[in-house]
Amino acid sequence: MPAKQSSHGKKPSVRLQRFLAKRSHGRNDAWVDGWSFIHLLSGVLLGWIMPPLAAVTVMILWEPFEIFVLSPFLARYHIVFGYESLRNSLSDIVFDIAGIWFGYYIVLLFVSPPLHLF
């Protein structure tokens, strides 16, 4: 299907076409996706350098920031980021907590962090 032309006769850019195609599929509703591994590793890192409660607080506060602030801002520049459902956000938090647990209770036993926050 050819791309629609705008009102002034130009075709949208390839980047804009990709953005609109992704956006038309709806919010990311997957329990596990490509970002799950990133959340797990981020949790390990934060669990390694800060107390678990502080790390969990940071990671939980990230989700609404990502959805309500970062996603709309980046959407202005046709970047799809943080366009996810509640289910996906909750699964991200589960991966965060698993990573924090691993970082604090396993990694910290064997390797001292270069810095410790809080």
C-alpha positions in Angstrom: 0.0 0.0 0.0 1.6 3.3 -1.0 2.2 6.0 1.5 -0.4 8.7 1.7 0.7 12.1 0.5 0.4 15.1 2.8 -1.8 18.0 2.0 1.1 19.9 0.4 1.9 17.0 -2.0 5.0 15.5 -0.3 5.3 11.9 0.8 6.1 11.4 4.5 9.7 10.4 5.2 10.7 6.8 5.6 11.3 7.4 9.3 7.9 8.9 9.8 6.3 6.0 7.9 8.1 3.5 10.2 6.9 5.5 13.2 3.3 5.5 12.1 3.4 1.8 11.3 4.7 1.0 14.7 2.2 3.3 16.3 -0.7 1.8 14.4 0.0 -1.6 16.1 -0.9 -0.2 19.5 0.9 -0.2 22.8 3.5 -2.9 23.6 1.5 -5.4 25.6 4.1 -8.2 25.8 5.0 -9.8 29.2 8.6 -10.3 27.8 10.2 -8.3 25.1 13.5 -7.0 24.0 13.6 -4.5 26.8 13.1 -7.2 29.5 16.8 -8.1 29.4 17.8 -4.4 29.7 15.5 -4.0 32.7 17.1 -7.1 34.3 20.6 -5.8 33.7 19.7 -2.3 34.9 18.3 -3.9 38.1 21.5 -5.9 38.6 23.6 -2.7 38.3 21.4 -0.6 40.7 21.2 -3.5 43.2 24.9 -3.7 43.1 25.5 0.0 43.8 22.6 1.0 46.1 20.4 -0.5 48.8 17.5 -2.6 47.4 14.7 -0.3 48.6 16.3 2.7 46.9 16.9 0.7 43.7 13.3 -0.5 43.6 12.0 3.0 44.2 14.1 4.4 41.3 13.0 1.6 38.9 9.3 1.9 39.8 9.4 5.6 39.3 11.1 5.2 36.0 8.0 3.5 34.5 5.5 6.4 34.8 8.3 8.9 33.8 8.9 6.8 30.7 5.2 6.6 29.7 3.9 10.0 30.6 7.0 12.3 30.1 9.6 10.6 27.9 7.3 8.9 25.4 5.2 12.0 24.5 8.4 14.1 24.2 10.1 11.6 21.9 6.9 11.1 19.8 7.2 14.8 18.7 10.4 13.6 16.9 8.8 10.4 15.6 10.6 8.2 18.0 8.6 5.4 19.5 9.7 4.8 23.0 7.8 3.9 26.1 4.6 3.3 24.2 3.6 0.3 26.4 0.6 -1.1 28.3 0.2 -1.5 32.0 0.9 -5.2 31.6 4.3 -4.4 30.0 5.2 -1.9 32.6 4.4 -4.3 35.4 6.5 -7.0 33.8 9.3 -4.5 33.4 9.1 -3.9 37.2 9.2 -7.6 37.8 12.4 -7.9 35.7 13.8 -4.8 37.6 13.2 -6.4 41.0 14.7 -9.8 39.9 17.8 -7.9 38.7 18.0 -5.9 41.9 17.7 -9.0 44.0 20.5 -10.7 41.9 22.7 -7.6 42.1 22.3 -7.1 45.8 22.3 -10.6 47.1 24.6 -12.4 44.6 26.9 -10.0 42.7 27.7 -7.9 45.7 29.0 -11.0 47.6 31.7 -11.6 45.0 32.5 -8.1 43.6 32.7 -4.8 45.4 31.2 -1.9 43.4 33.4 1.0 42.4 30.9 3.3 44.2 28.0 2.7 46.5 25.1 5.2 46.4 23.2 6.0 49.6 
